[in-house]
Amino acid sequence: MRDVSVEESFVLSIERTPKTAMEDVVDDVEETSLPKKLKNKLRNEALMVDIAEVYSPPRIAEAAEGQRMKKGGSYDLMTGFDLRRSEDLKRMWDELVRDDPELVVCCPPCTPFCLLQQWNYPRMDEERAKVMVEEGLHHLKVSAEVALWQHHRGRSFLFEHPLGSKAWEEPEMQELMELEGVHVCVLDQCAYGQCVDGGFLNKKPTMCLTDSPRIAAELRRRCDGNHQHQHLLGGRAKLAAVYPPGLCKAVVRGLRAHLREKYGKSTSLPVSSEEVSEVMAVKRNEEHGLEDFEDLFPEDIAEYRERKKEERKEEERERRRVETAVTEEDKKKVAKMHVNLGHPEKSSFLRFVRAGRIREEVLRWVNKEFRCDQCESQVLPKAPRPAVVPKCYRPGVAVGLDLFYVPDVMNQKSIPVMNVVDLGTNYQVIEMLENKEPRTVWAAFWRTWCRTFGMPEHISIDEGREFRGLFSKWCAELGTIVFRAAARAPWQQGKVERHGGLIKSMIEKAREAEPPCSPEELRMVLYECECAKNRYMNRSGYSPVQRQIG
């Protein structure tokens, strides 16, 4: 392991030191024997403020502090700063120079410039209106000076005002807009959850200026038009001056990305990787621009944990209620239905149960608690994604033939079974064979399929010897086109192979539940499985027998 230099160890100590101990770190800087330039650099990094606010009580700064950033001052009447007075204005500038904030948020009062106030000026005393406008211009000038100061020294600013404000026409604002690297962002606060009185959302179109691309990317969300708005009349405009939490979080997310890009600053939350991934998935759906787990707020994690706790309690209450509502007789009936249907998959079985209009409690029990020993002992791997779109045929136009094998009653030898599948409707017919001779296969095919549905136009088969000789000759004489799959390429017979595997699995489960004692009973098991499978309804609501016969 390489030795860590004095400079590196000190930088690491700063990264690990909490904000409340930064003053001690600065004292340690003075006592070290580092060069003077490095001392000044480390002192500035230790004391650098991430965000300050002008003309605003702590709002975005509080959200930033929750993200483990260091907040500076918030200069507003509510915090003891009357920026109309030269003393308070000087005190603000002294603190800004001392704190050296990375971002300053400027939101001067918009009352003198807003559209609503234009209605009031004709009814106001002329002297009072003049004083209001002069104060508004003074606050606007101060905000513009702070923004210019930040921009010229390589830091960032964020200036916010309503979209329809007359302040945007002032020379100071025009000068800010013309600065190189300044982004003009238009947003609707309803997209960030602005709702002043708990009723409908408030749109409040807003324009922002910032020289940080990361912050600008967070401040371009517009109304999607899927909700109703409430006008900011009757005193609501004053309440809407408070930023919604969603807007504060968006600015902090942008600042976090800005700091990571510019300085490589990073913080972490005490959460597990599972919690991070789940909360990130939820928040990406709720909010735009969420790229890193550091964009999460502590309250997001706490909210997630509380929600998961309530979900577990609710699941336990529901489980107990269902257990008491579903009797043992109900469970026996469900198990019997599952066996009689040929051990279908849970999704298919639930469709049959719902079609039977069974009580809701039983449906929930089937979905969450029902288990079948035979099905669990023969779980199949998940099917691969299809490589091509399956073709569609009318009933009886194209069929696929194949053979599969089942053990005899004594499990001493394998019995060949002919498998016929209609490629258009998935209707399936199976028949036990005495041997694999082409004559025997043709006789079974004619007896089970052709006498009912006629000779198909196309037959898809593999390269097995049972489909050669007389079988191919008789197909040609009857005008049927034969398609042969390539050797060692079973995927070319994909549908036939798949349906053969499904019905073979059903046969194995049925034999495990009720072992046949004679060849005739084994034949009946095959026929019952065929009957059950042809009556499965897929997602369209139709079964193969309905599509084949009507």
C-alpha positions as CSV (number, residue, x, y, z in Angstrom):
1,M,0.0,0.0,0.0
2,R,1.4,3.4,-1.0
3,D,2.1,6.1,1.6
4,V,-0.4,8.9,1.8
5,S,1.1,12.4,1.7
6,V,0.3,15.1,4.2
7,E,-1.7,17.0,1.6
8,E,-3.8,13.9,0.6
9,S,-4.4,13.0,4.3
10,F,-5.7,16.5,5.0
11,V,-8.0,16.5,2.0
12,L,-9.4,13.1,3.1
13,S,-10.0,14.5,6.6
14,I,-12.0,17.3,5.1
15,E,-14.2,14.9,3.1
16,R,-14.9,12.8,6.2
17,T,-15.4,15.8,8.5
18,P,-19.1,16.8,9.2
19,K,-20.2,20.3,8.6
20,T,-20.4,21.1,12.3
21,A,-16.6,20.5,12.7
22,M,-15.4,22.6,9.8
23,E,-14.1,25.3,12.1
24,D,-11.8,22.8,13.8
25,V,-10.5,21.7,10.5
26,V,-9.6,25.3,9.6
27,D,-7.8,25.6,13.0
28,D,-5.8,22.5,12.1
29,V,-4.8,24.1,8.8
30,E,-3.0,26.9,10.7
31,E,-1.1,24.5,12.9
32,T,0.3,22.4,10.0
33,S,3.5,23.0,8.2
34,L,2.0,23.2,4.7
35,P,2.9,25.9,2.2
36,K,0.9,29.1,2.5
37,K,-0.9,28.7,-0.9
38,L,-2.0,25.2,0.0
39,K,-3.2,26.4,3.4
40,N,-5.3,29.1,1.8
41,K,-6.7,26.6,-0.7
42,L,-7.7,24.1,2.0
43,R,-9.2,26.8,4.2
44,N,-11.4,28.0,1.4
45,E,-12.5,24.5,0.5
46,A,-13.4,23.8,4.1
47,L,-15.4,27.0,4.5
48,M,-17.0,27.2,1.0
49,V,-20.7,27.5,1.2
50,D,-22.8,25.6,-1.4
51,I,-25.9,27.8,-1.6
52,A,-27.1,31.2,-0.4
53,E,-30.5,32.9,-0.9
54,V,-31.2,36.6,-1.5
55,Y,-34.7,38.0,-0.9
56,S,-35.9,34.6,0.4
57,P,-36.1,32.9,3.8
58,P,-34.4,29.5,4.0
59,R,-36.3,27.3,1.5
60,I,-34.0,25.9,-1.2
61,A,-31.1,26.2,1.3
62,E,-33.0,24.0,3.8
63,A,-33.5,21.3,1.1
64,A,-29.8,21.5,0.2
65,E,-28.9,21.0,3.9
66,G,-31.0,17.9,3.9
67,Q,-28.7,16.7,1.1
68,R,-25.6,17.3,3.2
69,M,-24.6,20.5,1.5
70,K,-23.4,23.5,3.4
71,K,-25.9,26.3,3.4
72,G,-25.1,30.0,3.7
73,G,-27.2,33.0,4.6
74,S,-30.8,33.7,3.6
75,Y,-31.2,37.4,3.3
76,D,-34.8,38.5,3.7
77,L,-37.0,40.6,6.0
78,M,-38.0,37.4,7.7
79,T,-34.4,36.7,8.6
80,G,-33.6,40.2,9.8
81,F,-32.2,41.8,6.6
82,D,-34.0,44.9,5.3
83,L,-32.1,45.3,2.0
84,R,-33.6,48.8,1.6
85,R,-31.2,49.9,4.3
86,S,-27.6,50.5,3.4
87,E,-26.3,48.8,6.7
88,D,-28.1,45.6,6.0
89,L,-27.1,45.7,2.4
90,K,-23.5,46.0,3.4
91,R,-23.8,43.2,5.9
92,M,-25.2,41.0,3.2
93,W,-22.3,41.7,0.9
94,D,-19.8,41.1,3.6
95,E,-21.3,37.7,4.4
96,L,-21.5,36.8,0.7
97,V,-17.8,37.7,0.2
98,R,-16.8,35.7,3.3
99,D,-18.9,32.6,2.5
100,D,-18.0,32.5,-1.2
101,P,-21.2,30.5,-2.1
102,E,-21.2,28.3,-5.2
103,L,-24.8,29.2,-6.0
104,V,-26.9,32.3,-5.1
105,V,-30.6,32.1,-5.6
106,C,-32.1,35.6,-6.2
107,C,-35.9,36.0,-6.1
108,P,-36.7,39.7,-5.5
109,P,-40.3,40.7,-4.7
110,C,-42.4,40.5,-7.8
111,T,-45.4,42.5,-6.5
112,P,-44.5,45.8,-8.3
113,F,-44.0,44.1,-11.6
114,C,-46.7,41.4,-11.7
115,L,-49.9,41.6,-13.9
116,L,-52.2,41.5,-10.9
117,Q,-50.6,44.7,-9.5
118,Q,-51.2,46.5,-12.8
119,W,-54.9,46.3,-11.9
120,N,-54.3,48.0,-8.6
121,Y,-52.1,50.9,-9.7
122,P,-55.0,53.1,-11.1
123,R,-56.8,52.8,-7.7
124,M,-53.7,53.6,-5.6
125,D,-52.3,56.9,-4.3
126,E,-49.7,58.1,-6.8
127,E,-47.0,58.7,-4.2
128,R,-47.5,55.2,-2.8
129,A,-47.4,53.6,-6.2
130,K,-44.2,55.5,-7.0
131,V,-42.5,54.3,-3.8
132,M,-43.6,50.7,-4.5
133,V,-42.1,50.8,-8.0
134,E,-38.9,52.5,-6.8
135,E,-38.4,49.8,-4.1
136,G,-39.1,47.1,-6.7
137,L,-36.4,48.5,-9.0
138,H,-34.0,48.8,-6.1
139,H,-34.5,45.1,-5.2
140,L,-34.2,44.1,-8.9
141,K,-30.9,46.0,-9.2
142,V,-29.5,44.4,-6.1
143,S,-30.4,40.9,-7.4
144,A,-28.8,41.7,-10.8
145,E,-25.6,42.9,-9.1
146,V,-25.4,39.7,-7.1
147,A,-26.0,37.6,-10.2
148,L,-23.3,39.5,-12.2
149,W,-20.8,39.2,-9.3
150,Q,-21.4,35.4,-9.2
151,H,-21.0,35.1,-12.9
152,H,-17.9,37.1,-13.3
153,R,-16.0,35.2,-10.6
154,G,-16.8,31.8,-12.0
155,R,-19.7,30.9,-9.6
156,S,-23.4,30.3,-10.4
157,F,-26.6,32.2,-9.9
158,L,-30.3,31.5,-10.2
159,F,-32.7,34.3,-10.8
160,E,-36.5,33.6,-10.6
161,H,-39.5,35.8,-11.4
162,P,-43.0,35.2,-12.8
163,L,-43.1,34.7,-16.6
164,G,-45.4,37.7,-17.1
165,S,-43.4,40.1,-14.9
166,K,-42.6,43.5,-16.3
167,A,-39.2,43.1,-14.6
168,W,-37.9,41.2,-17.6
169,E,-38.1,44.4,-19.7
170,E,-35.7,46.2,-17.4
171,P,-32.1,46.9,-18.6
172,E,-30.6,44.9,-15.8
173,M,-32.5,41.8,-16.8
174,Q,-31.6,42.3,-20.5
175,E,-28.0,42.5,-19.5
176,L,-28.2,39.2,-17.6
177,M,-29.9,37.4,-20.5
178,E,-27.2,38.5,-22.9
179,L,-24.3,37.1,-20.8
180,E,-22.4,34.2,-22.3
181,G,-23.5,30.8,-20.9
182,V,-26.8,32.1,-19.3
183,H,-29.8,29.8,-19.8
184,V,-33.3,31.1,-20.0
185,C,-35.7,28.5,-18.5
186,V,-39.5,28.6,-18.5
187,L,-41.4,26.3,-16.2
188,D,-44.9,25.7,-14.8
189,Q,-44.9,25.3,-11.0
190,C,-47.9,22.9,-11.1
191,A,-45.5,20.4,-12.7
192,Y,-43.5,20.6,-9.4
193,G,-46.6,20.2,-7.2
194,Q,-47.6,23.9,-6.5
195,C,-50.9,23.8,-4.6
196,V,-51.5,26.7,-2.2
197,D,-54.7,25.7,-0.5
198,G,-55.0,21.9,-0.9
199,G,-57.4,22.1,-3.9
200,F,-56.5,22.2,-7.5
201,L,-52.9,22.8,-8.7
202,N,-51.7,26.3,-9.4
203,K,-49.9,26.7,-12.8
204,K,-47.9,29.9,-12.1
205,P,-45.7,30.1,-15.2
206,T,-42.2,31.1,-14.1
207,M,-39.0,32.2,-15.9
208,C,-35.5,31.5,-14.5
209,L,-32.1,32.6,-15.5
210,T,-29.0,30.6,-14.6
211,D,-25.5,30.0,-15.8
212,S,-25.4,26.4,-14.7
213,P,-26.5,23.9,-17.4
214,R,-27.2,21.2,-14.8
215,I,-29.7,23.4,-12.9
216,A,-31.2,24.7,-16.1
217,A,-31.9,21.0,-17.1
218,E,-34.0,20.7,-14.0
219,L,-36.1,23.8,-14.5
220,R,-37.8,23.2,-17.9
221,R,-40.8,21.1,-16.8
222,R,-44.1,22.4,-18.2
223,C,-47.7,21.5,-17.5
224,D,-48.9,18.3,-19.2
225,G,-52.5,19.5,-19.3
226,N,-53.8,16.4,-17.5
227,H,-55.2,18.3,-14.4
228,Q,-57.3,21.4,-13.6
229,H,-55.8,24.7,-12.4
230,Q,-56.9,27.2,-9.8
231,H,-56.3,30.9,-10.4
232,L,-54.1,32.8,-8.0
233,L,-56.8,35.3,-7.0
234,G,-58.3,36.2,-3.6
235,G,-54.9,36.3,-1.7
236,R,-53.6,33.0,-3.2
237,A,-50.8,34.9,-5.2
238,K,-49.1,35.7,-1.9
239,L,-49.2,32.1,-0.8
240,A,-47.8,31.0,-4.2
241,A,-44.6,33.0,-3.5
242,V,-43.5,30.0,-1.4
243,Y,-41.8,27.4,-3.7
244,P,-43.3,23.9,-3.7
245,P,-41.0,21.2,-2.3
246,G,-40.7,19.6,-5.7
247,L,-39.2,22.8,-7.1
248,C,-36.7,23.1,-4.2
249,K,-35.7,19.5,-4.7
250,A,-35.2,20.0,-8.5
251,V,-32.9,23.0,-7.8
252,V,-30.9,21.0,-5.3
253,R,-30.6,18.0,-7.7
254,G,-29.3,20.4,-10.3
255,L,-26.8,21.9,-7.8
256,R,-25.7,18.4,-6.7
257,A,-25.0,17.5,-10.4
258,H,-23.2,20.8,-10.9
259,L,-21.0,20.2,-7.9
260,R,-20.2,16.7,-9.0
261,E,-19.3,17.9,-12.4
262,K,-17.2,20.9,-11.3
263,Y,-15.5,19.6,-8.1
264,G,-16.2,15.9,-7.9
265,K,-18.0,16.4,-4.6
266,S,-19.9,13.4,-3.4
267,T,-22.0,12.4,-0.4
268,S,-23.7,9.2,0.5
269,L,-26.8,8.2,2.4
270,P,-26.9,5.4,5.0
271,V,-29.1,3.1,3.0
272,S,-28.9,-0.4,1.5
273,S,-28.4,-1.0,-2.2
274,E,-31.9,-2.6,-2.4
275,E,-33.5,0.5,-0.9
276,V,-31.6,2.7,-3.2
277,S,-32.7,0.8,-6.3
278,E,-36.3,0.6,-5.3
279,V,-36.6,4.3,-4.3
280,M,-34.8,5.4,-7.5
281,A,-37.3,3.4,-9.6
282,V,-40.2,5.1,-7.8
283,K,-38.7,8.6,-8.0
284,R,-37.8,8.3,-11.6
285,N,-41.5,7.8,-12.4
286,E,-42.5,10.7,-10.1
287,E,-39.8,13.2,-11.0
288,H,-37.6,14.0,-14.0
289,G,-33.9,14.2,-14.1
290,L,-33.1,11.7,-11.3
291,E,-29.7,10.3,-12.5
292,D,-27.8,9.2,-9.3
293,F,-28.6,7.9,-5.9
294,E,-27.1,11.0,-4.4
295,D,-30.1,12.9,-5.8
296,L,-32.2,11.1,-3.2
297,F,-33.2,13.1,-0.1
298,P,-33.2,11.5,3.4
299,E,-37.0,12.1,3.6
300,D,-37.4,10.0,0.4
301,I,-35.6,7.0,2.1
302,A,-37.6,7.5,5.3
303,E,-40.9,7.7,3.3
304,Y,-39.9,4.5,1.5
305,R,-39.2,2.7,4.7
306,E,-42.4,3.8,6.3
307,R,-44.4,2.8,3.2
308,K,-42.8,-0.7,3.1
309,K,-43.6,-1.1,6.8
310,E,-47.2,-0.3,6.2
311,E,-47.3,-2.6,3.2
312,R,-46.0,-5.5,5.2
313,K,-48.6,-4.8,8.0
314,E,-51.4,-4.6,5.4
315,E,-50.2,-7.9,3.7
316,E,-50.2,-9.6,7.1
317,R,-53.7,-8.4,7.9
318,E,-54.9,-9.4,4.4
319,R,-53.3,-12.9,4.8
320,R,-55.0,-13.5,8.2
321,R,-58.4,-12.3,6.8
322,V,-58.1,-14.6,3.8
323,E,-57.1,-17.5,5.9
324,T,-60.2,-17.1,8.0
325,A,-62.5,-16.5,5.0
326,V,-61.3,-19.6,3.0
327,T,-62.4,-22.9,4.5
328,E,-60.8,-26.3,4.1
329,E,-63.7,-27.3,1.9
330,D,-62.9,-24.4,-0.4
331,K,-59.3,-25.4,-0.6
332,K,-60.2,-29.0,-1.5
333,K,-62.5,-27.8,-4.3
334,V,-59.8,-25.5,-5.7
335,A,-57.3,-28.4,-5.7
336,K,-59.7,-30.7,-7.4
337,M,-60.5,-28.1,-10.1
338,H,-56.7,-27.6,-10.7
339,V,-56.2,-31.4,-11.2
340,N,-59.2,-31.8,-13.5
341,L,-58.0,-28.9,-15.6
342,G,-54.7,-30.7,-16.2
343,H,-52.5,-28.8,-13.8
344,P,-52.5,-25.4,-15.6
345,E,-50.1,-22.6,-14.8
346,K,-51.2,-20.2,-12.1
347,S,-52.1,-17.4,-14.6
348,S,-54.2,-19.7,-16.7
349,F,-55.8,-21.3,-13.6
350,L,-56.7,-17.8,-12.3
351,R,-58.6,-17.0,-15.5
352,F,-60.7,-20.1,-15.1
353,V,-61.3,-19.3,-11.4
354,R,-62.4,-15.8,-12.3
355,A,-64.6,-17.1,-15.1
356,G,-66.4,-19.3,-12.5
357,R,-67.3,-16.2,-10.4
358,I,-65.7,-17.5,-7.3
359,R,-65.6,-15.4,-4.2
360,E,-62.9,-12.7,-4.0
361,E,-61.4,-14.2,-0.9
362,V,-60.8,-17.5,-2.7
363,L,-59.3,-15.7,-5.7
364,R,-56.8,-14.0,-3.4
365,W,-56.0,-17.2,-1.7
366,V,-55.4,-18.9,-5.1
367,N,-53.1,-16.1,-6.2
368,K,-51.0,-15.9,-3.1
369,E,-51.3,-19.2,-1.2
370,F,-52.3,-22.1,-3.5
371,R,-49.6,-24.7,-4.2
372,C,-49.6,-27.9,-6.1
373,D,-46.9,-30.5,-5.2
374,Q,-47.0,-32.1,-8.7
375,C,-46.5,-28.7,-10.4
376,E,-43.7,-27.6,-8.1
377,S,-41.8,-30.8,-8.6
378,Q,-41.7,-30.2,-12.3
379,V,-41.0,-26.5,-12.8
380,L,-40.0,-25.7,-16.4
381,P,-37.4,-23.1,-17.2
382,K,-38.7,-19.8,-18.6
383,A,-39.3,-19.8,-22.4
384,P,-36.9,-17.8,-24.5
385,R,-38.1,-14.7,-26.3
386,P,-39.5,-15.5,-29.8
387,A,-37.0,-15.1,-32.7
388,V,-39.7,-14.4,-35.3
389,V,-43.4,-13.4,-35.4
390,P,-45.5,-16.6,-35.7
391,K,-47.5,-17.0,-38.9
392,C,-51.3,-17.1,-38.7
393,Y,-53.4,-19.6,-40.6
394,R,-57.0,-20.5,-40.9
395,P,-58.2,-23.7,-39.1
396,G,-57.2,-26.8,-40.9
397,V,-54.8,-25.2,-43.4
398,A,-51.5,-26.1,-41.9
399,V,-50.7,-28.7,-39.2
400,G,-47.4,-29.9,-37.6
401,L,-46.7,-33.6,-36.8
402,D,-44.2,-35.0,-34.4
403,L,-43.7,-37.9,-32.0
404,F,-43.0,-38.0,-28.4
405,Y,-42.7,-40.8,-25.9
406,V,-44.3,-41.7,-22.6
407,P,-43.4,-44.6,-20.3
408,D,-45.7,-47.6,-20.3
409,V,-47.7,-48.6,-17.2
410,M,-44.8,-50.7,-15.7
411,N,-42.2,-48.0,-16.6
412,Q,-40.3,-50.7,-18.6
413,K,-40.4,-49.3,-22.1
414,S,-41.4,-46.1,-24.0
415,I,-44.5,-45.9,-26.1
416,P,-44.6,-43.5,-29.1
417,V,-47.3,-40.9,-29.2
418,M,-48.3,-39.0,-32.3
419,N,-48.7,-35.3,-31.7
420,V,-50.7,-33.2,-34.3
421,V,-51.0,-29.4,-33.8
422,D,-53.0,-27.0,-35.9
423,L,-50.5,-24.2,-36.6
424,G,-53.3,-21.6,-36.9
425,T,-55.5,-22.5,-33.8
426,N,-53.2,-24.5,-31.6
427,Y,-55.8,-27.3,-31.5
428,Q,-54.0,-30.5,-30.6
429,V,-54.6,-34.2,-31.1
430,I,-52.5,-37.0,-29.6
431,E,-52.7,-40.8,-30.2
432,M,-50.8,-43.7,-28.8
433,L,-49.0,-45.8,-31.5
434,E,-48.1,-49.5,-31.7
435,N,-44.9,-48.7,-33.6
436,K,-43.2,-46.0,-35.6
437,E,-43.8,-47.5,-39.1
438,P,-44.9,-44.9,-41.7
439,R,-48.1,-47.0,-42.4
440,T,-49.0,-47.0,-38.7
441,V,-48.4,-43.2,-38.4
442,W,-50.5,-42.5,-41.5
443,A,-53.3,-44.7,-40.3
444,A,-53.4,-42.9,-36.9
445,F,-53.2,-39.5,-38.6
446,W,-56.1,-40.3,-40.9
447,R,-58.2,-41.8,-38.1
448,T,-57.7,-38.9,-35.6
449,W,-57.4,-35.8,-37.8
450,C,-58.3,-36.3,-41.4
451,R,-61.6,-37.9,-41.0
452,T,-62.8,-34.9,-39.0
453,F,-61.0,-31.9,-40.4
454,G,-60.0,-33.2,-43.8
455,M,-56.5,-33.3,-45.3
456,P,-54.6,-30.1,-44.6
457,E,-52.9,-28.0,-47.4
458,H,-49.5,-28.0,-45.6
459,I,-47.9,-30.4,-43.2
460,S,-44.7,-29.6,-41.2
461,I,-42.6,-32.6,-40.1
462,D,-39.1,-33.4,-39.1
463,E,-36.5,-35.8,-40.7
464,G,-37.7,-38.8,-38.8
465,R,-38.0,-42.1,-40.7
466,E,-41.6,-42.5,-39.6
467,F,-42.5,-39.6,-42.0
468,R,-40.8,-41.1,-45.0
469,G,-41.8,-43.7,-47.6
470,L,-45.5,-44.4,-47.7
471,F,-46.4,-41.4,-45.5
472,S,-44.8,-38.9,-47.9
473,K,-46.2,-40.8,-50.9
474,W,-49.8,-40.6,-49.7
475,C,-49.4,-36.9,-48.8
476,A,-48.2,-36.1,-52.3
477,E,-51.1,-38.1,-53.9
478,L,-53.6,-36.1,-51.9
479,G,-52.1,-32.8,-52.9
480,T,-50.6,-31.8,-49.6
481,I,-47.4,-29.9,-49.5
482,V,-44.8,-31.3,-47.0
483,F,-42.3,-29.0,-45.3
484,R,-39.4,-30.8,-43.6
485,A,-37.3,-29.3,-40.8
486,A,-33.6,-29.6,-41.2
487,A,-31.7,-32.3,-39.3
488,R,-30.7,-31.3,-35.7
489,A,-32.8,-28.1,-36.0
490,P,-35.8,-28.7,-33.7
491,W,-36.5,-25.0,-33.5
492,Q,-37.9,-25.1,-37.0
493,Q,-40.7,-27.2,-35.5
494,G,-40.9,-24.8,-32.6
495,K,-44.6,-24.7,-32.1
496,V,-45.1,-28.4,-32.4
497,E,-42.2,-29.2,-30.1
498,R,-43.5,-26.6,-27.6
499,H,-47.1,-27.9,-27.5
500,G,-45.8,-31.5,-27.3
501,G,-43.7,-30.6,-24.3
502,L,-46.7,-28.9,-22.6
503,I,-49.0,-31.8,-23.0
504,K,-46.3,-34.3,-22.0
505,S,-45.8,-32.3,-18.8
506,M,-49.6,-32.5,-18.1
507,I,-49.5,-36.2,-18.7
508,E,-46.6,-36.7,-16.2
509,K,-48.4,-34.6,-13.5
510,A,-51.7,-36.5,-14.0
511,R,-49.8,-39.9,-13.8
512,E,-48.1,-38.8,-10.6
513,A,-51.4,-37.8,-9.0
514,E,-53.3,-41.0,-10.2
515,P,-51.0,-43.7,-11.6
516,P,-52.8,-45.7,-14.4
517,C,-52.9,-49.5,-13.9
518,S,-53.6,-50.7,-17.5
519,P,-52.9,-49.6,-21.1
520,E,-56.5,-48.5,-21.4
521,E,-56.3,-46.3,-18.4
522,L,-53.1,-44.8,-19.8
523,R,-54.9,-44.0,-23.0
524,M,-57.7,-42.4,-21.1
525,V,-55.1,-40.2,-19.2
526,L,-53.8,-39.0,-22.6
527,Y,-57.3,-38.2,-23.9
528,E,-58.3,-36.3,-20.7
529,C,-55.1,-34.2,-20.9
530,E,-55.8,-33.5,-24.6
531,C,-59.4,-32.5,-23.7
532,A,-58.2,-30.2,-20.9
533,K,-55.5,-28.5,-23.0
534,N,-57.8,-27.8,-25.9
535,R,-60.1,-25.9,-23.6
536,Y,-57.5,-23.6,-22.2
537,M,-58.4,-19.9,-22.8
538,N,-55.6,-17.7,-23.8
539,R,-55.5,-13.9,-23.2
540,S,-57.9,-13.3,-26.1
541,G,-60.6,-15.2,-24.1
542,Y,-60.9,-18.1,-26.7
543,S,-59.7,-21.7,-26.4
544,P,-58.2,-23.8,-29.3
545,V,-61.4,-25.9,-29.5
546,Q,-63.5,-22.7,-30.0
547,R,-61.1,-21.4,-32.7
548,Q,-61.0,-24.8,-34.4
549,I,-64.7,-25.9,-34.3
550,G,-66.5,-22.7,-33.3
